[in-house]
Amino acid sequence: MVLLHPGALVALLLLLPLAGVEWVRLRRERRAARAVGLRPERLWRAASNGVCVGLVIALVAFAASEPSLRQVTQVPLQAGTEAYLFVDASASMLASASSHSPTRLDQARAASAEFAQAVPADLPVGAGALPQAPLPLTAPDADRALLLTALDTMTTPGLLPEHEYFGGMATDFSKLTGLTDTHFFLPQTKRRIVVIFTDAEGPSFDAGTTAARLKQVHIRLVFVRFGSPRDRIWLHRAGQGPAMDPKFTPQLADIGEVRLLAGETGGGFYESSRLRTAIARVERLAGHGPDTPGVPLSLYAEPFGPYAILAALPFLAWLAGGLLPFTVPLGIRGRRRRRSARAQPEVVALSNQV
């Protein structure tokens, strides 16, 4: 088990002054009862409320630390091969066929999830965003859950550095030369694959120059294209129906350059309807080299925090008196207390007579 936020356990320090105050209270009450000739209340009964408060504090602090069951498994990774899945995060990916249809971005995310689950489990795969230039999100490894989380939460247009282009933010495919930087692939990696889920819209660029830079470091590009010339960006305003964004116009003039770039790097260009063919192409490019020794991969199961909160509810109910009908049916405790109070003077009188 691992605590994701162990600092929350500092709240347990509240138990120290609580224990001190409760101890002083119990001593005073017992001393006062003896002073008037009454039998002090049983210690466990007198301390029940203080114990309940302490348990509630402990359980809430434990839940706030977000305890989770940690599972570590050894995952072998293919040696000499690394791949990236990049999702186009430019504004044009918000376009869709209609106001109720999934956007290009939604389709790309769904395709990337299918892609990640379909490729071999030992293929190291990383995540990336492509707002205007490639931006790595996770390093290539076997953690598919982390990859999908990054692609779902960190590829929203407007949340990443972008470039204004004709009133919208568009991808500059000439910036793919940034993939040659050392922070993308390990130096010993021989087969480097980059899969880009995009609408292939962007400013003009020289595919030959870009391909030459990528070929120097053995990077192969595989494009999966989404969208059509009829797609539009739909604006939703309160109290009004959806309306088309007049500033957006599909820019497909350089789609041929994107195809050429994919071919020159030895990758491929596929429409979204041919996703399975693109997956097969990546599997062929990755090959079946030897696996490295198992790499520890941490997996986190359902957290225990909610169960700790549920465990605290009975103690809160006790403090609020909600459990009184179940713990003391028909007022038995009250009658016993009154009977004990009446019996105390009689016992004192008899002892005096003797």
Buried (B, 14 or more C-beta within 10 A) or exposed (E): EEBEEEEBBEBBEBBEEBEEEBEEBBEEEBEEBEEEEBEEBEEEEBBBBBBBBBBBBBBBBBBBBBBBEEEEEEBBBBBBBBBBBBBBBBBBBBBBBEBEEBBBBBBBBBBBBEBBEBBEEBBBBBBBBBBBBBBBBBBBBBBBEBBBBBBBEBBBBEEBEBBEBEEBBBBBBBBBBBBBEEEBBEEEBEBBBBBBBBBBBBBEBEBEEBBEBBEEBBBBBBBBBBBEEEBBBBBEEEEEEEEEBEEBBBBBEBBEBBBBBBBBBBBBBBBBEBBEEBBBBBBEBBEEEEEBEEBEBEBEEEBBBEBBBEBBEBBBBBBEEEBEEEEEEEEEEEEEEEEEEEEBEEEEEEEEEE
